[in-house]
Amino acid sequence: MTATVFRSLEEACRGAKPCALAIGNFDGVHLGHQALLRKAVETAGANVSEPNKEMPAVLTFDPHPTTIVAPERIPLKIYSLEQRLDLQSEYGAQQVTVLPFTAEVSRLSAREFVEQILVRGLRVQTVVVGENFRFGFGQSGDISVLSRLGEQFGFQAFFLPPVLTRGEVVSSSAIRRYLLEGKVVRANRMLGRCFALQGPVVSGFGIGSKQTVPTLNLRPASHQVIPRGVFITETVDSITGKRWQSITNSGFRPTFSGEELTVETFILSPFEPPAPAQISVEFRRFVRSERAFPNPQELRAQILRDVARAQAYWRRVAVFGKPAASIY
């Protein structure tokens, strides 16, 4: 079921139903975020017999709050807003409010945030947040404040502890760091799925088809985390759902003195045109760092060696299945 999306508080005021609300930026919709969503779904299901049954819901923000309160610290996005909305729906949210984070919103006190947005706007009956949740002007509100306000306004609040994977706290900042370092397997473990770049297929520079190997060129969302290097990937037609095993280079094409970051994907199986209009590239394993080669011929030879490694990887997957340790 696809979630109903409200793009403003005004829209939500007109259409939101009483809800069990998970709150957060949900960048990555990682294992910690998934725990919040499961709790909201569980709570809504437990109260399904109530006269005003709850809807499992999400409150998220766009742009990221740091855009207003600390513009010098705006983090790169793990996923575009549309990817986040799709994932929130996949994990059980039935209504999502995307609150435009403005200077006016940033000045709301903790009490005003709860009264104006959560109670009047979104009709919350249950709120689910992480234990480190902060809200209100100057981050003056914490879980103890939210608990007291819940008692005053008649909603229940649940506070979930951090989720750990292999002894490490799952967080968006850790995922960003791992992706930027090319450590996609570690990032994938925290995400609970393969990290994916999604976007339209665009024309390249014509070099691959003439001098190396032909590729599909993806234009990712702006200000998004892009792992650098060569990776074993799986490419998905976003419209038809068709999948291809692939290998992807994301970087600046140093052999050709490139200045613009590109995401170029070579499909391993025979590929018949036309090219898909929009693709999602799922990153599975790091192969090597990007580097300059003396000439296109040596680069092409290296690409073919990379392709051989990717084909060996997919043969192992075919024999042994999708081992969680190597993919997630």
QUIWOTA-V985387 format. One record per helix or strand of 2 or more residues. SS is the DSSP state (@ for helix, = for strand). FROM is the first residue (numbers start at 1). TO is the last residue. If there is no record, write none. Layout:
BEGIN
ss | from | to
SS | FROM | TO
SS | FROM | TO
END
This chain:
BEGIN
ss | from | to
= | 4 | 6
@ | 9 | 15
= | 19 | 23
@ | 31 | 46
= | 55 | 61
@ | 66 | 69
@ | 71 | 73
@ | 81 | 90
= | 95 | 99
@ | 103 | 106
@ | 110 | 121
= | 124 | 130
@ | 137 | 139
@ | 143 | 153
= | 156 | 160
= | 164 | 165
= | 168 | 169
@ | 172 | 180
@ | 184 | 191
= | 196 | 202
@ | 207 | 211
= | 216 | 219
= | 229 | 237
= | 243 | 251
@ | 254 | 256
= | 262 | 267
= | 278 | 288
@ | 296 | 320
@ | 324 | 327
END
